Amino acid sequence: MRTLIKSHVELEAEDLNGQTALHVAAARGHWASVRVLMMHGSNKDAEDDDHHTPVYFAGLGKTIDHEVCLWVFRYGLHTGARDDHGDTLLMVAACKGIASLAGYLLDTGADIEVRGGAGMTPLIAAAAHGKEDVVLLLLDRGSRVEASDANGSTALIRAAWRGHTEAVRVLLDRGANIEAMNHLDYPTMSTTTIRANAISFAIVFNHHDTVRLLLERGADLIGFYLHIASECGNADMIHLLLDAGVDIDHKKHDGTTALMLSAYRDRPGATDALLRRGANTEVRRGDDATALWIASEFGRSEVVEMLLRYGADIESKGGLGGREDTSLTKASEWGHLSVVQILLDNGANIESSNNSGTALHETAWHDHVKIAELLIKRGADIESRDAGGLTPLLRASFENKQEIAWTFLVHGARIEACIEGNRENSRKSVLAEACAQGHVDMARLLLMWGADVETRDREGRTPLMLAAMGGHEAVVSRLLQYGAFRGARDATGLTAISLAAREQRDEVVKMLR
């Protein structure tokens, strides 16, 4: 072609269809011919008999070579020209793996360390796309093996990230730093923040051959890698790392193990792999939580069953702030019905408690009606007392949980039960508690069930007095409708109106006159 051009052949000569040499070269994806013709001034906008240009034919093609032709037409032949993404033609050649084009561009002065739109050098781009031939070419031409992109990722990190094992091998052979870190945090949803290296990314994305190669070439083997594989649910990777000698019960700074992470992330396959390899189910995190406790808290039913099959202690307690939850109280707190069912089926103590009550108390606090019904059906004590002396019904009244209060009443909870052991609220009934808190709908429910409107607490105060003191006008009105006695006196001789006046509840005072 060069010989013909030198012989002053007509570049714009047309065939029977009105197509020039550039039309034909573009249609067939001959990027080298396109380059030569463009260099000698061939018209990329010339139209054939159907009004189609060479650019049109390049765009029709589906091969890499057609893409290169199209790039040349759009952005030009100058080695410094950039496309809409900020990439040069050398970067395109690197990504597409066209070593011959990359070599030509370097020969004609292309900058080997030019940065693309993502801050990548051609070497990083070639490695990221697994184009080891171009990686070799660029290294032979002097490209910096430790150059990094905008995220701090080197060519080795990018190659490992994508699982391009042969590109990783080439880079390691040329001295790439196997422990180089990027600027990103650990690349999963973990709360752990740690910069990631090549093997970390290979583990996250489950590239077994790449991990094996990196380990063979001397990558540090640390327990954190097992955490990554477990959190991602990569069972085969877990076996690979354990076979390489990683500690199965390695703890993070907060005491979390790989087994706990697999439980937290609901990774049954990873959990099974760890248990089969002997992971300790009773290792405790900094808050004393075990893997079973964590799985119960987050409702991981399948993982809970698996841990119990491997002998996890069903009564183990944990939790911050001295709560001392069991798996049952924790699952009840968070409303995980299926987990509660599994724990009960496996013999969990239904009356086990944390520092504020039993599982049934937790359902009252959080209004988990179906779990409450299951616990009652299985024999939970509906009159049990929490640390504050409250029964489940009293706690429901305090929290204004009407639906679950109804459930407790239907199942026979004592409506006249009173708070015990709490000096300030001692002997306050369910109705008195609702009235003191101003829960008018709860008060109405209890009155409908026949609660004693004249019940008295330790201070001799009736529900009407407590509502009046709190300024709860709607509750006062409801109590009066049910016949509450306005003239009743407490232990100090004060009536409801006197107590309201003392607390400056003017509207209540008007109601009681």
C-alpha positions in Angstrom: 0.0 0.0 0.0 2.8 2.4 0.9 4.4 1.6 -2.5 1.2 2.4 -4.3 0.8 5.6 -2.4 4.3 6.7 -3.2 3.5 6.1 -6.9 0.9 8.8 -6.5 -2.1 6.5 -6.9 -5.4 8.3 -6.5 -6.5 7.8 -2.9 -10.0 8.7 -3.6 -10.5 6.4 -6.5 -13.9 4.6 -6.3 -15.1 1.2 -7.2 -18.4 0.4 -8.9 -20.2 1.1 -5.6 -18.6 4.5 -5.2 -16.4 3.2 -2.3 -12.8 4.3 -1.8 -9.9 2.2 -0.4 -10.7 3.7 3.0 -14.3 2.4 2.8 -13.0 -1.1 2.1 -10.3 -1.0 4.8 -12.8 0.2 7.4 -15.5 -2.3 6.5 -13.0 -5.2 6.9 -11.4 -3.8 10.1 -7.9 -3.4 8.7 -6.8 -0.8 11.2 -3.2 -0.7 9.9 -4.4 0.1 6.4 -6.8 2.7 7.8 -3.9 4.3 9.7 -1.7 4.5 6.5 -4.5 5.9 4.4 -5.4 8.4 7.0 -1.8 9.5 7.4 -1.7 10.2 3.7 -4.9 12.3 3.7 -7.6 9.9 2.7 -11.1 11.4 3.3 -12.9 9.7 6.2 -16.1 11.6 5.3 -16.3 10.5 1.6 -19.7 9.0 0.7 -20.3 6.0 -1.5 -23.4 5.6 -3.8 -25.5 4.8 -0.7 -24.2 7.9 1.1 -22.2 5.8 3.6 -18.8 7.0 4.9 -15.8 4.9 6.0 -16.8 5.8 9.6 -20.2 4.1 9.0 -18.6 0.9 7.9 -16.2 0.9 10.9 -19.1 1.2 13.2 -20.9 -1.8 11.6 -18.0 -4.2 12.5 -18.1 -6.3 15.6 -14.4 -7.0 16.0 -11.7 -5.3 18.1 -10.1 -4.1 14.9 -13.3 -2.4 13.8 -13.4 -0.7 17.2 -9.9 0.6 16.6 -10.7 1.9 13.2 -13.7 3.7 14.6 -11.6 5.3 17.3 -9.1 6.5 14.7 -11.9 8.1 12.7 -13.4 9.8 15.7 -10.3 11.0 17.5 -7.5 11.1 15.0 -4.1 9.6 14.6 -2.1 11.9 16.8 -0.5 9.9 19.6 -1.7 12.4 22.2 -5.3 12.4 21.0 -7.9 11.3 23.7 -11.4 9.9 23.5 -14.4 11.0 25.5 -13.1 8.9 28.5 -9.7 10.6 28.4 -8.0 7.6 26.9 -5.4 7.7 24.2 -5.1 5.2 21.3 -2.2 3.5 23.2 -4.6 2.9 26.1 -7.2 1.5 23.6 -4.5 -0.8 22.2 -3.6 -1.9 25.7 -7.2 -2.7 26.7 -7.9 -4.5 23.5 -4.6 -6.5 23.6 -3.3 -5.3 20.2 0.4 -5.5 20.8 1.3 -4.6 17.2 -0.7 -1.3 17.4 0.8 -0.6 20.8 4.3 -1.2 19.5 3.7 1.1 16.5 2.4 3.9 18.7 5.4 3.6 21.0 7.7 3.7 18.0 6.1 6.9 16.9 6.5 8.7 20.2 3.4 7.7 22.4 3.9 8.4 26.1 4.2 4.9 27.7 3.2 6.4 31.1 0.2 8.4 29.8 -2.7 8.4 32.2 -6.3 7.5 31.1 -9.6 8.7 32.5 -9.3 6.4 35.6 -5.7 7.4 36.2 -4.5 4.1 34.7 -1.3 3.8 32.7 -1.4 1.5 29.6 0.4 -1.2 31.7 -2.3 -1.1 34.4 -5.0 -1.1 31.7 -3.5 -4.1 29.9 -3.1 -6.0 33.2 -6.7 -5.2 34.2 -7.9 -6.7 30.9 -5.6 -9.7 31.1 -3.6 -8.8 28.0 -0.3 -10.4 29.0 1.2 -9.9 25.5 0.8 -6.1 25.8 1.9 -6.3 29.5 5.2 -7.9 28.3 5.6 -5.4 25.5 5.1 -2.4 27.8 7.5 -3.8 30.5 10.1 -4.5 27.8 9.7 -0.9 26.7 10.3 0.4 30.2 6.9 0.9 31.7 7.0 1.3 35.5 5.7 -1.9 37.1 4.8 -0.1 40.4 2.9 2.8 38.9 -0.6 3.1 40.4 -3.9 4.5 39.3 -6.2 7.0 40.9 -7.2 4.4 43.6 -3.6 3.5 44.3 -4.0 0.1 42.5 -0.9 -1.2 40.7 -1.0 -3.4 37.6 -0.6 -6.4 39.8 -3.6 -5.5 42.0 -5.7 -4.9 38.9 -4.8 -8.2 37.3 -5.5 -10.1 40.5 -8.8 -8.2 41.0 -10.0 -9.6 37.7 -8.4 -13.0 38.1 -6.0 -12.7 35.2 -3.5 -15.2 36.5 -1.1 -15.2 33.6 -0.8 -11.4 33.7 -0.2 -11.7 37.4 2.6 -14.2 36.7 4.2 -11.9 34.1 4.2 -9.0 36.6 5.6 -11.1 39.4 8.4 -12.3 37.1 9.2 -8.7 36.4 9.5 -7.8 40.1 6.0 -6.5 41.0 5.5 -5.9 44.7 3.3 -8.7 45.9 2.2 -6.8 49.0 1.5 -3.4 47.5 -1.7 -1.8 48.8 -4.2 0.4 47.1 -6.0 3.4 48.7 -9.4 1.7 48.9 -10.9 0.1 52.0 -11.3 -3.6 52.3 -13.5 -4.3 49.2 -16.6 -5.8 50.8 -19.3 -4.5 53.1 -17.3 -5.3 56.2 -16.9 -2.6 58.9 -13.2 -3.4 58.9 -11.2 -0.7 57.2 -8.0 -1.9 55.7 -6.2 -1.1 52.4 -6.4 -4.1 50.0 -3.6 -5.8 48.2 -3.6 -8.2 45.2 -4.5 -11.4 47.1 -7.3 -9.6 49.0 -9.1 -8.8 45.8 -8.4 -12.3 44.3 -10.0 -13.8 47.4 -13.0 -11.4 47.3 -13.8 -12.3 43.7 -13.0 -16.0 44.2 -10.1 -16.3 41.8 -8.6 -19.6 43.0 -5.8 -20.0 40.5 -4.7 -16.4 41.2 -4.7 -16.9 44.9 -2.7 -20.1 44.6 -0.1 -18.4 42.4 0.2 -15.5 44.8 0.7 -17.8 47.8 3.3 -19.8 45.8 5.2 -16.6 45.1 5.3 -15.7 48.8 2.2 -13.6 49.6 1.8 -13.3 53.3 -0.8 -15.7 54.7 -2.8 -14.0 57.4 -6.1 -14.8 59.2 -7.8 -11.8 57.8 -7.9 -13.5 54.4 -10.1 -16.2 55.8 -12.4 -13.5 57.2 -12.8 -12.1 53.6 -13.6 -15.5 52.1 -16.1 -16.3 54.9 -17.8 -12.9 54.6 -18.1 -13.3 50.9 -19.4 -16.9 51.2 -16.6 -18.5 49.2 -16.5 -22.0 50.6 -13.9 -23.3 48.1 -11.7 -20.4 48.9 -12.0 -21.2 52.6 -10.8 -24.7 52.0 -7.9 -23.4 49.9 -6.8 -21.0 52.6 -7.1 -23.6 55.4 -5.1 -26.0 53.3 -2.4 -23.3 53.1 -2.3 -23.2 56.9 -4.4 -20.1 57.9 -5.7 -20.2 61.5 -9.4 -21.1 61.4 -10.2 -19.3 64.6 -8.2 -16.1 63.9 -9.7 -13.1 65.6 -10.0 -9.5 64.4 -9.3 -6.7 66.8 -12.8 -6.9 68.2 -12.6 -10.7 68.6 -14.7 -11.5 65.5 -13.8 -14.8 63.8 -14.5 -16.1 60.3 -17.3 -18.3 61.6 -19.0 -15.2 63.2 -18.7 -13.3 59.9 -20.3 -16.1 57.9 -23.1 -16.2 60.5 -23.6 -12.5 60.3 -23.6 -12.4 56.5 -25.9 -15.4 56.3 -23.4 -17.6 54.3 -24.5 -21.2 55.0 -22.0 -22.6 52.5 -19.1 -20.8 54.2 -20.4 -21.7 57.7 -20.6 -25.4 56.7 -17.1 -25.3 55.3 -15.7 -23.8 58.5 -17.6 -26.2 60.8 -16.5 -29.2 58.8 -12.9 -28.0 59.2 -13.3 -27.7 63.0 -14.1 -24.0 63.7 -14.8 -23.4 67.4 -18.4 -22.5 67.9 -17.8 -21.2 71.4 -15.2 -18.5 70.6 -16.4 -15.2 72.0 -16.3 -11.7 70.5 -15.4 -8.7 72.6 -19.1 -8.4 73.8 -19.1 -12.2 74.6 -21.2 -13.0 71.6 -20.8 -16.4 69.9 -21.5 -17.3 66.3 -24.9 -18.7 67.4 -25.8 -15.6 69.3 -25.0 -13.5 66.2 -26.9 -15.7 63.8 -29.9 -15.6 66.2 -29.8 -11.8 66.4 -29.9 -11.4 62.7 -32.4 -14.1 61.9 -30.1 -16.5 60.0 -32.3 -19.6 60.4 -30.2 -22.0 58.2 -27.0 -21.0 59.9 -28.6 -21.3 63.4 -29.7 -24.9 62.5 -26.2 -25.7 61.3 -24.4 -24.3 64.4 -26.8 -26.3 66.6 -26.0 -29.5 64.7 -22.4 -28.9 65.4 -23.0 -28.5 69.1 -23.1 -24.8 69.7 -24.1 -23.9 73.3 -27.8 -22.8 73.0 -27.7 -21.1 76.4 -24.6 -19.1 75.9 -25.0 -15.4 76.8 -23.6 -12.2 75.4 -24.3 -8.6 74.6 -23.1 -5.1 75.4 -24.1 -3.1 78.4 -24.5 -6.1 80.7 -27.7 -7.3 78.9 -26.6 -11.0 79.0 -28.9 -12.1 76.2 -29.3 -15.7 75.3 -29.9 -16.6 71.6 -33.6 -17.0 72.4 -34.0 -13.6 74.0 -32.1 -12.0 71.2 -34.1 -13.6 68.5 -37.3 -12.7 70.3 -36.2 -9.1 70.7 -35.6 -8.8 66.9 -38.7 -10.6 65.9 -37.2 -13.7 64.2 -40.0 -16.2 64.5 -38.3 -19.0 62.5 -35.2 -18.7 64.7 -37.2 -18.8 67.9 -39.0 -21.9 66.6 -35.7 -23.6 65.9 -34.2 -22.7 69.2 -37.3 -24.0 71.1 -37.3 -27.2 69.0 -33.6 -27.7 70.1 -34.3 -27.3 73.8 -33.7 -23.7 74.5 -34.8 -22.7 78.0 -38.0 -20.7 77.5 -37.5 -18.9 80.8 -33.9 -17.8 80.2 -33.5 -14.1 80.7 -31.3 -11.1 80.0 -31.0 -8.3 82.5 -34.4 -7.0 81.7 -36.6 -10.1 81.3 -37.4 -13.3 79.5 -38.1 -13.8 75.8 -41.8 -13.1 76.4 -40.9 -9.8 77.9 -38.9 -8.9 74.8 -41.9 -9.6 72.7 -44.0 -7.2 74.8 -41.4 -4.5 74.5 -41.2 -4.9 70.7 -44.8 -5.9 69.9 -43.9 -9.3 68.3 -47.3 -10.9 68.6 -46.6 -14.1 66.7 -43.5 -14.9 68.7 -45.4 -14.2 71.9 -48.2 -16.6 70.9 -45.5 -19.3 70.1 -43.8 -18.8 73.4 -47.1 -19.0 75.4 -48.1 -22.1 73.4 -44.7 -23.7 74.4 -45.4 -22.9 78.1 -43.7 -19.6 78.8 -44.8 -18.1 82.1 -47.1 -15.3 81.3 -46.8 -13.9 84.8 -43.0 -13.9 85.0 -41.3 -10.8 86.3 -38.5 -8.8 84.7 -35.8 -7.0 86.6 -38.1 -4.0 87.2 -40.9 -6.2 88.6 -43.0 -6.1 85.4 -45.0 -8.9 83.9 -45.2 -9.0 80.1 -48.6 -7.4 80.3 -47.3 -4.6 82.5 -44.4 -4.0 80.1 -46.9 -3.9 77.1 -49.0 -1.4 79.1 -45.9 0.8 79.8 -44.9 0.7 76.1 -48.5 1.2 74.8 -48.3 -2.0 72.8 -52.0 -2.7 72.5 -52.1 -5.6 70.1 -49.7 -7.7 72.2 -51.5 -6.6 75.4 -54.6 -8.0 73.9 -52.8 -11.3 73.1 -51.6 -11.6 76.7 -55.2 -10.9 78.0 -56.7 -13.5 75.7 -54.2 -16.0 77.0 -55.1 -15.3 80.6 -52.7 -12.7 81.9 -53.8 -11.2 85.2 -55.2 -7.8 84.5 -54.7 -6.7 88.2 -51.1 -7.7 88.3 -49.0 -5.0 89.9 -45.4 -3.9 89.6 -43.2 -5.5 92.3 -39.8 -4.7 93.7 -39.6 -1.2 92.2 -39.8 1.4 95.0 -41.0 4.3 92.9 -43.7 2.3 91.0 -44.4 -0.5 93.5 -48.0 -1.9 93.5 -48.9 0.1 90.3 -51.4 -2.0 88.3 -51.5 -2.5 84.5 -54.3 0.1 84.2 -52.5 2.5 86.6 -49.3 2.3 84.5 -51.2 3.0 81.2 -52.9 6.0 82.9 -49.7 7.4 84.3 -48.1 7.2 80.9 -51.1 8.9 79.2 -51.9 5.9 76.9 -55.6 6.5 76.4 -56.2 3.6 73.9 -54.4 1.2 76.2 -56.5 2.4 79.2 -59.7 1.9 77.1 -58.6 -1.7 76.2 -57.9 -2.5 79.9 -61.2 -0.9 81.0 -63.1 -3.0 78.4 -61.5 -6.1 79.9 -62.7 -5.1 83.4 -59.7 -3.6 85.0 -60.4 -2.1 88.4 -60.8 1.6 88.0 -60.2 2.2 91.7 -57.0 0.1 92.1 -54.3 1.8 94.3 -50.5 1.9 94.1 -48.1 2.1 97.0 -48.9 5.8 97.6 -52.6 5.0 97.6 -53.2 6.7 94.3 -55.8 5.6 91.8 -55.5 5.6 88.0 -57.5 8.9 88.0 -55.0 10.5 90.3 -52.1 9.4 88.2 -53.6 10.6 85.0 -54.6 13.9 86.6 -51.0 14.5 87.9 -49.7 13.8 84.4 -52.1 16.2 82.7 -53.5 13.4 80.5 -56.9 14.9 79.7 -58.1 12.2 77.4 -57.3 9.5 79.9 -59.0 11.4 82.7 -62.1 11.7 80.5 -62.1 8.0 79.7 -61.8 7.1 83.4 -64.6 9.3 84.4 -66.8 7.6 81.7 -66.0 4.3 83.5 -67.1 5.7 86.9 -63.8 6.7 88.5 -64.4 8.3 91.9 -63.3 12.0 91.9 -63.3 12.2 95.7 -60.9 9.4 96.4 -57.9 10.4 98.5 -54.3 9.1 98.4 -52.2 8.2 101.5 -51.5 11.9 102.1 -55.2 12.9 101.9 -55.0 14.5 98.4 -57.7 14.0 95.8 -57.2 13.9 92.0 -58.1 17.6 91.6 -55.7 18.5 94.4 -52.9 16.6 92.7 -53.7 18.2 89.3 -53.7 21.7 90.9 -50.3 21.0 92.6 -48.8 20.0 89.2 -50.5 23.0 87.5 -52.6 20.9 85.2 -55.2 23.6 84.7 -57.3 21.9 82.1 -57.6 18.7 84.2 -58.6 20.8 87.2 -61.5 22.3 85.1 -62.6 18.7 84.1 -62.6 17.5 87.7 -64.6 20.4 89.2 
